[in-house]
Amino acid sequence: MLLAARAGAEGPDPLPYAENLLARWAEPQRRYHSTAHLRAVLDHVDTLAAHADDVQAVRLAAWFHDAVYRPDRSENEERSAALAERALTEAGVPDAVVAEVARLVRLTVTHAPAEGDRNGEVLCDADLAVLAGGPQEYAAYAARVREEYGFVPDDAFREGRAAVLRQLLDLPRLFRTPYGAAEWEERARHNLATELELLTSSAPG
């Protein structure tokens, strides 16, 4: 991807950049935001590739979108975007592509691309596609999220997670691409509503 992004321009060996990113995605504090999530997002980007205006920029953004991840921090996306800006510039990627990758990474804070932002729609849909998994797949996803937040007491986690689920369910659309809307929206909403019901029914009192 780096070679394609450089469009024939000279630059450093891409391998150390890939190794650095893979090491980040394999950090021990990650349970959901792991190399398995990275592979899944890249696979979903491939599924949605025809919708993107610049699928190579979207793929690079997928590699960087959670490259910096600490579950106890709130600035992960901004730090990941800053990492992309530094690394891709050093790697010889044109400024316009670097800027687009960083913009896409920052967009994963809200998963709310503007109307007509086709690159943003692809990345955000690919990142949220896990919500549309089958019952076992979704249960495994929810369990891994809980493991990442193992330092949070049960009551506080239930309250925080329920707020996230309600925020997602309140969105007019979870998925912006035609494929995502047709194939993932209904199942994702069912999964979110089911998890919310389980969380609230298990709350004490």
Secondary structure, DSSP 8 states (H G I E B T S, - for coil): -HHHHHTT-----SHHHHHHHHHHHT-TT-SSSSHHHHHHHHHHHHHHGGG-S-HHHHHHHHHHTTSS--TT-S-HHHHHHHHHHHHHHHTT--HHHHHHHHHHHHHTTTT---TT-HHHHHHHHHHHGGGG--HHHHHHHHHHHHHHTTTS-HHHHHHHHHHHHHHHHHSS-S--SHHHHHHTHHHHHHHHHHHHHHHHHTS--
